[in-house]
Amino acid sequence: SIAVLAPYTYRITSHSTLETKAAELRRISQTLADESSRVFDGVSVTDAEYLDKLALISGFEDFDIMMTDTTGKVLFDSSGALTGTTITAYDPQQPGSYYSTGTWDGIFQEERLIVSSHLTAKYTVFGYLFISEALSVIERQANDLIKPTYYTFFIVFGISLLIPVMIYFILHKPVRKITRAAREYADGNLSYELSVKTRDELGYLADTLN
């Protein structure tokens, strides 16, 4: 039923949207990390023109960009809220998925999807680049995807309710009238008038009996 399928479909769509968004942000973070690694080449993140470019990219998108050193100190944050702070809630080197969700122990004001990539120079990791996007934005995207499915469910459900009604009026009710007329005629009541006003085989049969 729709009550069972709707939550199940929403969970599948939400998970798929999250995975797709994580993969998309992962590709962006790797591209920016490679570019950032070439810009800074393992030295301090101070190139103001390049950081302004990152802030501009973040401004056009729904995500924030952040860079830290290997100790977790935030060297750049496109939102400007975390620069200079130290992140201890997440270790980019820990095994597992390339993305995480949450607030990182209250570092973020709302739950976010976070992906990370290494900043490397001379085969050495000198920092990390993070891209994060609010889960509320991703949930809205999932809702936009699931709406057509819900509409389809309701349309199919409505049609399934109409079919029995149509069968009753188109087939069942005329057949009952013809059956009653046949009994009346069999009992000798030849004056019984059969009223079936359809232009199909049942209507032709009713006209013949009349």
C-alpha positions as CSV (number, residue, x, y, z in Angstrom):
1,S,0.0,0.0,0.0
2,I,1.0,3.7,-0.3
3,A,1.4,4.0,3.5
4,V,4.0,1.3,3.4
5,L,5.7,2.2,0.1
6,A,6.0,6.0,0.7
7,P,8.3,5.9,3.7
8,Y,10.4,3.1,2.1
9,T,10.7,5.1,-1.1
10,Y,11.6,8.3,0.7
11,R,14.4,6.5,2.6
12,I,15.8,5.0,-0.6
13,T,15.6,8.4,-2.4
14,S,17.2,10.3,0.6
15,H,20.1,7.8,0.8
16,S,20.6,7.9,-2.9
17,T,20.6,11.7,-3.0
18,L,23.1,11.8,-0.1
19,E,25.4,9.4,-1.8
20,T,25.2,11.3,-5.1
21,K,25.9,14.6,-3.4
22,A,28.8,13.1,-1.4
23,A,30.4,11.8,-4.6
24,E,29.9,15.2,-6.3
25,L,31.4,17.1,-3.4
26,R,34.2,14.6,-3.3
27,R,35.2,15.2,-6.9
28,I,35.1,19.0,-6.3
29,S,37.2,18.7,-3.1
30,Q,39.8,16.6,-4.9
31,T,40.0,19.1,-7.7
32,L,40.4,22.0,-5.3
33,A,42.8,20.1,-3.1
34,D,45.1,19.3,-6.1
35,E,44.9,22.9,-7.2
36,S,45.6,24.2,-3.7
37,S,48.5,21.8,-3.2
38,R,50.1,23.3,-6.4
39,V,49.4,26.8,-5.2
40,F,50.9,26.5,-1.8
41,D,53.3,23.7,-2.4
42,G,53.5,22.7,1.2
43,V,53.9,26.2,2.7
44,S,51.6,28.2,4.8
45,V,48.1,28.9,3.3
46,T,48.4,32.7,2.8
47,D,47.8,33.3,-0.9
48,A,45.1,35.9,-0.4
49,E,44.1,36.0,-4.1
50,Y,43.6,32.2,-4.2
51,L,41.7,32.2,-0.9
52,D,39.4,34.9,-2.3
53,K,38.8,32.7,-5.3
54,L,37.8,29.8,-3.0
55,A,35.5,32.1,-1.1
56,L,33.9,33.2,-4.4
57,I,33.4,29.6,-5.5
58,S,31.7,28.9,-2.1
59,G,29.5,32.0,-2.5
60,F,28.1,30.7,-5.8
61,E,27.4,27.2,-4.5
62,D,25.5,25.9,-1.5
63,F,28.6,24.5,0.2
64,D,31.4,25.9,2.5
65,I,35.1,25.3,1.9
66,M,37.6,24.9,4.7
67,M,41.3,24.1,4.9
68,T,43.2,22.9,8.0
69,D,46.8,21.9,8.8
70,T,47.6,18.4,10.0
71,T,46.8,19.3,13.6
72,G,43.3,20.4,12.8
73,K,43.9,24.1,13.0
74,V,41.5,25.9,10.5
75,L,43.7,28.0,8.1
76,F,40.8,29.1,5.9
77,D,37.0,28.9,6.2
78,S,34.9,30.4,3.4
79,S,32.2,31.2,5.9
80,G,34.7,33.1,8.1
81,A,33.3,31.6,11.3
82,L,35.9,28.9,12.0
83,T,39.2,30.4,10.8
84,G,41.8,30.1,13.6
85,T,39.9,27.4,15.6
86,T,41.0,23.8,15.9
87,I,39.0,20.8,14.9
88,T,39.3,17.7,17.1
89,A,36.0,16.0,16.4
90,Y,37.1,14.4,13.1
91,D,40.3,12.8,11.9
92,P,40.6,12.8,8.1
93,Q,43.1,9.9,8.3
94,Q,40.8,7.5,10.1
95,P,39.6,4.6,8.0
96,G,36.1,4.4,6.6
97,S,33.9,6.5,4.3
98,Y,35.3,9.6,2.6
99,Y,32.4,11.6,4.0
100,S,30.7,12.1,7.3
101,T,27.5,13.8,8.6
102,G,26.8,15.7,11.7
103,T,27.8,18.9,13.5
104,W,31.2,17.7,14.6
105,D,30.5,18.2,18.3
106,G,28.8,21.5,17.7
107,I,31.5,23.1,15.4
108,F,28.7,23.5,12.8
109,Q,25.4,25.1,13.8
110,E,23.4,22.6,11.8
111,E,24.0,19.1,10.6
112,R,26.1,19.0,7.5
113,L,27.5,16.6,4.9
114,I,31.3,16.8,5.0
115,V,33.9,15.4,2.5
116,S,37.6,15.8,2.8
117,S,40.7,15.5,0.6
118,H,44.4,15.7,1.4
119,L,46.6,18.7,0.7
120,T,50.0,17.2,-0.4
121,A,53.4,18.5,-1.5
122,K,56.5,16.5,-2.2
123,Y,54.5,13.3,-1.3
124,T,53.8,14.7,2.2
125,V,50.4,15.6,3.6
126,F,50.5,19.2,4.9
127,G,46.8,19.7,5.4
128,Y,43.2,18.9,4.5
129,L,40.5,20.5,2.4
130,F,36.9,20.1,3.5
131,I,33.7,20.8,1.7
132,S,30.5,20.8,3.7
133,E,26.9,21.3,2.7
134,A,23.8,21.6,5.0
135,L,21.8,18.4,5.2
136,S,18.6,20.5,5.0
137,V,19.6,21.5,1.5
138,I,20.1,17.9,0.5
139,E,16.9,16.9,2.1
140,R,15.0,19.5,0.0
141,Q,16.6,18.1,-3.1
142,A,15.5,14.6,-2.1
143,N,11.9,16.0,-1.5
144,D,11.9,17.5,-5.0
145,L,12.9,14.2,-6.5
146,I,10.3,12.2,-4.5
147,K,7.3,14.4,-5.2
148,P,6.7,13.0,-8.7
149,T,6.7,9.5,-7.3
150,Y,4.1,10.5,-4.7
151,Y,2.0,12.0,-7.3
152,T,2.2,8.8,-9.4
153,F,1.2,6.8,-6.3
154,F,-1.8,8.9,-5.7
155,I,-2.9,8.8,-9.3
156,V,-2.6,5.0,-9.5
157,F,-4.4,4.7,-6.1
158,G,-7.2,6.9,-7.5
159,I,-7.5,4.9,-10.6
160,S,-7.6,1.7,-8.6
161,L,-10.6,3.1,-6.7
162,L,-12.4,4.1,-9.9
163,I,-12.0,0.8,-11.7
164,P,-14.5,-1.1,-9.4
165,V,-17.0,1.7,-9.7
166,M,-16.7,1.7,-13.4
167,I,-17.1,-2.0,-13.6
168,Y,-20.2,-1.8,-11.5
169,F,-22.0,0.8,-13.7
170,I,-20.7,-0.5,-17.0
171,L,-21.0,-4.2,-16.5
172,H,-22.5,-5.4,-13.2
173,K,-25.6,-3.2,-13.1
174,P,-26.7,-3.8,-16.7
175,V,-26.1,-7.5,-16.4
176,R,-28.3,-7.5,-13.3
177,K,-31.1,-5.7,-15.1
178,I,-30.9,-8.1,-18.1
179,T,-30.9,-11.1,-15.7
180,R,-34.0,-9.7,-13.9
181,A,-35.8,-9.1,-17.3
182,A,-35.0,-12.7,-18.4
183,R,-36.7,-14.0,-15.2
184,E,-39.7,-11.8,-15.7
185,Y,-40.1,-13.0,-19.3
186,A,-39.7,-16.6,-18.2
187,D,-42.4,-16.1,-15.6
188,G,-44.7,-14.8,-18.4
189,N,-44.5,-11.1,-17.7
190,L,-44.0,-10.1,-21.3
191,S,-44.9,-6.5,-20.5
192,Y,-41.8,-6.0,-18.4
193,E,-39.7,-3.2,-19.8
194,L,-35.9,-3.6,-19.7
195,S,-34.1,-0.3,-19.5
196,V,-30.4,-0.5,-20.4
197,K,-29.2,2.7,-22.2
198,T,-25.8,1.6,-23.3
199,R,-24.4,1.5,-26.8
200,D,-22.5,-1.8,-26.5
201,E,-23.2,-5.5,-26.6
202,L,-25.3,-5.3,-23.4
203,G,-27.4,-2.5,-24.9
204,Y,-28.0,-4.5,-28.1
205,L,-29.0,-7.5,-26.0
206,A,-31.4,-5.4,-24.0
207,D,-33.0,-4.0,-27.2
208,T,-33.4,-7.6,-28.5
209,L,-35.2,-8.7,-25.3
210,N,-37.5,-5.7,-25.5
